[in-house]
Amino acid sequence: MPKPLPPLIWRHWLLIAVAIWIGIAPATGTAGFASSELKISQYSARAPTLRVYLYANADPVGIFDPSGKFGIGELMLVESVIGTIAGMAVPSISTAGPTGFVVDGINYYSEWPIGSQGRINIGRAITIAHSMLRNAIKDLSSIYQSATASAAYQYYFGNYDAVRVNKVKTNFEAIRAKLDCGKLTFRSLTKGSPEYDPGRSGSNRVVAWVRGSEPNMVNLQPLFWASESEESAATFIHEISHLVANTDDALGYDERLLHRHAKFSPANAIRTASNYERYAMKFYP
């Protein structure tokens, strides 16, 4: 059995055949057709052929070919063959870097596979986070000046204490500065991603996460994309607090537990990321 021709050889002969058909290479002789043509069998069990003198699939009586070249169906078949051969070359691999986008005048970046709709969703959350942070800092400034804790502050951070209020305010200002630094990049992870975090006991309830070795990267997991915009905004505040305020999740996420620590252990409340998230949410809309 003859050895099949390599793909590049097939491509070479196919291009020659096409050139003959369109008249780049003129036919010779006085008998037969005025020009040679490429012919690929049409709707036939017989294999396609590149024989240049085989007219109408070797059946000029039974097959109608008024142009002397191709019918519509045959042309589509030729395009299919050329496309298949061209596709044998090199597979397409995305090498694009992060995509930049602007929200509220600030530059942000997203990594593949986050597309345009994903960036729109992130942008909405960032805009809401800006509003939350602005109003939270305004409340904290008022508390510091009046020496009276607001209901929201008291619920999440405890009774008024000038040092603690100033610490919380400083942390919120640092969160806002990080959100507006112009370097934040968002990465989307799936369950198949090597860095996907399954959470405690494989609960798959982690929405997002950050790490100190990548201070400008926010990793988004599948649950993030199922969240409402205000929840996503609060998630950004939560995660960025880890980076700039050294907060942790040791006290968990339960609302009653967070309030209990604010009441009996406000120093621990100040170190808990969820308290910043929940306090900020009190100021939206």
C-alpha positions as CSV (number, residue, x, y, z in Angstrom):
1,M,0.0,0.0,0.0
2,P,1.5,3.3,-1.0
3,K,2.6,5.7,1.8
4,P,0.2,8.7,2.2
5,L,1.7,12.0,1.2
6,P,2.6,14.4,4.1
7,P,0.1,17.3,4.7
8,L,2.5,19.9,3.2
9,I,2.9,17.9,0.0
10,W,-0.9,17.6,-0.3
11,R,-1.1,21.4,0.2
12,H,1.5,21.9,-2.5
13,W,-0.3,19.9,-5.1
14,L,-3.7,21.3,-4.2
15,L,-2.4,24.8,-4.8
16,I,-1.0,23.8,-8.2
17,A,-4.3,22.3,-9.1
18,V,-6.2,25.4,-8.1
19,A,-3.7,27.5,-10.1
20,I,-4.4,25.3,-13.2
21,W,-8.1,25.7,-12.8
22,I,-8.1,29.5,-12.5
23,G,-5.9,29.8,-15.6
24,I,-2.6,30.7,-14.0
25,A,-1.1,27.6,-15.7
26,P,-2.5,27.4,-19.2
27,A,-3.5,24.1,-20.8
28,T,-1.8,22.8,-23.9
29,G,-3.0,21.0,-27.0
30,T,-6.0,21.6,-29.3
31,A,-8.3,18.7,-28.2
32,G,-10.5,18.6,-25.2
33,F,-11.3,21.6,-23.0
34,A,-9.8,25.0,-23.4
35,S,-8.4,25.0,-19.9
36,S,-7.5,22.4,-17.3
37,E,-9.6,22.2,-14.1
38,L,-9.4,20.8,-10.6
39,K,-12.2,18.4,-10.0
40,I,-13.4,16.9,-6.7
41,S,-16.1,14.3,-6.8
42,Q,-19.6,15.5,-5.9
43,Y,-22.0,13.6,-3.6
44,S,-20.4,10.3,-4.5
45,A,-19.1,7.3,-2.7
46,R,-16.0,7.6,-4.8
47,A,-13.1,9.3,-3.1
48,P,-12.3,12.9,-4.0
49,T,-9.7,13.2,-6.7
50,L,-7.2,15.9,-7.8
51,R,-7.0,14.5,-11.4
52,V,-7.1,17.7,-13.5
53,Y,-8.8,16.2,-16.6
54,L,-11.6,14.4,-14.9
55,Y,-14.7,16.4,-16.0
56,A,-18.0,16.2,-14.1
57,N,-16.9,13.4,-11.9
58,A,-16.3,11.2,-15.0
59,D,-20.0,11.5,-15.9
60,P,-20.5,14.5,-18.2
61,V,-23.9,13.1,-19.3
62,G,-25.4,12.4,-15.9
63,I,-23.9,15.4,-14.0
64,F,-24.7,19.0,-15.0
65,D,-21.7,21.3,-14.9
66,P,-22.5,24.4,-17.1
67,S,-19.5,26.4,-16.0
68,G,-17.0,23.7,-16.9
69,K,-15.6,24.3,-13.4
70,F,-17.6,23.9,-10.2
71,G,-21.1,23.6,-9.0
72,I,-22.1,25.3,-5.8
73,G,-21.9,22.1,-3.8
74,E,-18.5,21.3,-5.2
75,L,-17.1,24.7,-4.4
76,M,-18.2,24.3,-0.8
77,L,-16.4,20.9,-0.7
78,V,-13.2,22.4,-2.1
79,E,-13.3,25.1,0.6
80,S,-13.8,22.4,3.2
81,V,-10.9,20.4,2.0
82,I,-8.6,23.5,1.9
83,G,-9.7,24.5,5.4
84,T,-9.0,21.0,6.7
85,I,-5.6,20.9,5.2
86,A,-4.7,24.4,6.4
87,G,-5.8,23.3,9.9
88,M,-3.2,20.6,10.0
89,A,-0.5,23.2,10.4
90,V,-0.2,24.6,13.9
91,P,-2.9,24.6,16.6
92,S,-4.0,28.1,17.7
93,I,-2.8,28.9,21.2
94,S,-3.7,32.1,23.0
95,T,-0.6,34.0,24.2
96,A,-2.3,37.3,24.9
97,G,-1.4,39.0,28.2
98,P,-3.8,40.7,30.6
99,T,-6.5,42.8,29.0
100,G,-6.8,46.4,30.3
101,F,-10.1,48.1,31.1
102,V,-11.0,51.4,32.8
103,V,-13.6,51.8,35.6
104,D,-14.3,55.2,37.2
105,G,-11.1,56.5,35.6
106,I,-8.9,53.8,37.1
107,N,-7.0,51.1,35.1
108,Y,-7.7,47.5,35.8
109,Y,-6.7,44.2,34.2
110,S,-8.2,40.8,33.6
111,E,-6.6,37.5,32.5
112,W,-8.0,35.1,30.0
113,P,-10.7,33.6,29.9
114,I,-12.5,36.6,31.4
115,G,-14.2,38.2,28.4
116,S,-16.0,41.5,27.8
117,Q,-19.1,40.6,29.8
118,G,-16.9,39.4,32.7
119,R,-15.1,42.8,32.7
120,I,-18.5,44.6,32.7
121,N,-19.6,42.6,35.8
122,I,-16.3,43.3,37.5
123,G,-16.7,47.0,36.6
124,R,-20.1,47.2,38.1
125,A,-18.8,45.7,41.3
126,I,-15.9,48.1,41.5
127,T,-18.2,51.1,41.0
128,I,-20.4,49.9,43.9
129,A,-17.3,49.2,46.0
130,H,-16.2,52.8,45.5
131,S,-19.5,54.0,46.8
132,M,-19.4,51.6,49.8
133,L,-15.9,52.7,50.7
134,R,-16.6,56.4,50.2
135,N,-19.6,56.3,52.5
136,A,-17.9,54.0,55.1
137,I,-15.0,56.4,55.4
138,K,-17.4,59.3,55.7
139,D,-19.2,57.5,58.6
140,L,-15.9,56.8,60.3
141,S,-14.7,60.4,60.0
142,S,-18.0,61.5,61.6
143,I,-17.6,59.0,64.4
144,Y,-14.0,60.1,65.1
145,Q,-15.1,63.8,65.2
146,S,-18.2,63.3,67.3
147,A,-16.7,60.6,69.6
148,T,-20.0,58.6,69.1
149,A,-20.2,55.3,67.4
150,S,-22.8,54.8,64.7
151,A,-25.1,51.8,64.9
152,A,-23.3,50.1,62.0
153,Y,-19.8,50.7,63.6
154,Q,-21.0,49.4,67.0
155,Y,-22.5,46.3,65.5
156,Y,-19.3,45.2,63.7
157,F,-16.5,46.9,65.6
158,G,-17.8,47.5,69.1
159,N,-18.2,50.6,71.2
160,Y,-16.4,53.9,70.5
161,D,-12.7,54.0,71.1
162,A,-10.7,56.7,69.4
163,V,-7.7,54.4,68.7
164,R,-9.8,51.6,67.2
165,V,-11.9,54.0,65.2
166,N,-8.8,55.6,63.7
167,K,-7.4,52.1,63.0
168,V,-10.6,51.0,61.1
169,K,-10.6,54.3,59.2
170,T,-7.0,53.9,58.2
171,N,-7.7,50.3,57.0
172,F,-10.6,51.4,54.9
173,E,-8.5,54.2,53.3
174,A,-5.8,51.6,52.5
175,I,-8.4,49.3,50.9
176,R,-9.6,52.2,48.8
177,A,-6.1,53.1,47.8
178,K,-5.4,49.5,46.7
179,L,-8.6,49.3,44.7
180,D,-7.5,52.5,42.9
181,C,-3.8,51.7,42.5
182,G,-4.2,51.1,38.8
183,K,-2.5,47.7,39.0
184,L,-5.2,45.2,40.2
185,T,-5.6,42.2,38.0
186,F,-8.5,39.7,38.1
187,R,-8.1,36.0,37.4
188,S,-10.9,33.5,36.9
189,L,-10.5,30.0,38.2
190,T,-12.6,26.9,37.5
191,K,-12.8,23.6,39.4
192,G,-10.3,22.3,36.9
193,S,-7.7,25.0,37.5
194,P,-4.6,24.0,39.4
195,E,-5.0,26.8,41.9
196,Y,-8.7,26.4,42.5
197,D,-9.5,26.4,46.2
198,P,-12.2,23.8,47.2
199,G,-12.6,25.3,50.6
200,R,-12.9,23.5,53.9
201,S,-13.7,19.9,53.5
202,G,-14.3,20.4,49.8
203,S,-17.3,22.6,50.4
204,N,-16.6,24.6,47.1
205,R,-17.9,27.7,48.8
206,V,-14.9,30.0,48.3
207,V,-15.9,33.0,46.3
208,A,-12.5,34.6,45.9
209,W,-9.0,34.7,47.4
210,V,-5.7,36.6,47.4
211,R,-2.2,35.9,48.6
212,G,0.7,38.0,49.7
213,S,3.1,36.8,46.9
214,E,0.7,38.3,44.3
215,P,-0.3,41.6,45.9
216,N,-2.1,42.9,42.8
217,M,-4.0,39.7,41.9
218,V,-7.6,38.9,42.9
219,N,-8.6,35.3,42.1
220,L,-12.2,34.8,41.3
221,Q,-13.9,31.4,41.7
222,P,-17.2,30.2,40.1
223,L,-19.4,31.4,43.0
224,F,-18.2,35.0,42.3
225,W,-19.9,35.0,38.9
226,A,-23.2,33.8,40.5
227,S,-23.1,36.7,43.0
228,E,-25.1,40.0,42.8
229,S,-23.0,43.1,42.0
230,E,-23.2,44.5,45.6
231,E,-22.0,41.1,47.0
232,S,-19.2,41.1,44.5
233,A,-18.2,44.6,45.6
234,A,-18.2,43.5,49.2
235,T,-16.0,40.5,48.2
236,F,-13.4,42.9,46.7
237,I,-13.3,44.9,50.0
238,H,-13.0,41.7,52.0
239,E,-10.1,40.3,49.9
240,I,-8.2,43.6,49.6
241,S,-8.4,43.9,53.4
242,H,-6.3,40.8,53.6
243,L,-3.6,42.5,51.4
244,V,-3.4,45.9,53.1
245,A,-4.8,45.5,56.6
246,N,-3.5,42.0,57.4
247,T,-7.0,40.7,58.2
248,D,-7.9,37.1,58.4
249,D,-10.9,34.8,58.4
250,A,-10.2,33.0,61.7
251,L,-13.5,34.1,63.2
252,G,-15.4,32.9,60.2
253,Y,-18.3,34.5,58.4
254,D,-21.3,33.9,60.6
255,E,-23.2,37.2,61.3
256,R,-24.0,36.4,64.9
257,L,-20.4,35.4,65.7
258,L,-19.0,38.5,64.1
259,H,-21.3,40.7,66.2
260,R,-20.4,38.8,69.3
261,H,-16.7,39.5,68.8
262,A,-17.4,43.1,68.1
263,K,-19.2,43.3,71.5
264,F,-16.9,41.3,73.6
265,S,-13.6,41.3,71.7
266,P,-13.4,44.4,69.5
267,A,-9.6,44.0,68.9
268,N,-10.4,40.7,67.2
269,A,-13.2,42.2,65.2
270,I,-10.8,44.8,63.7
271,R,-8.6,41.9,62.4
272,T,-11.5,40.1,60.7
273,A,-12.1,40.7,57.0
274,S,-15.8,39.9,57.1
275,N,-16.4,42.8,59.5
276,Y,-15.1,45.3,56.9
277,E,-17.2,43.6,54.2
278,R,-20.4,43.7,56.2
279,Y,-19.8,47.2,57.6
280,A,-19.3,48.5,54.0
281,M,-22.5,46.9,52.8
282,K,-24.5,48.9,55.3
283,F,-23.7,52.0,53.1
284,Y,-25.1,50.7,49.9
285,P,-27.2,51.9,48.2
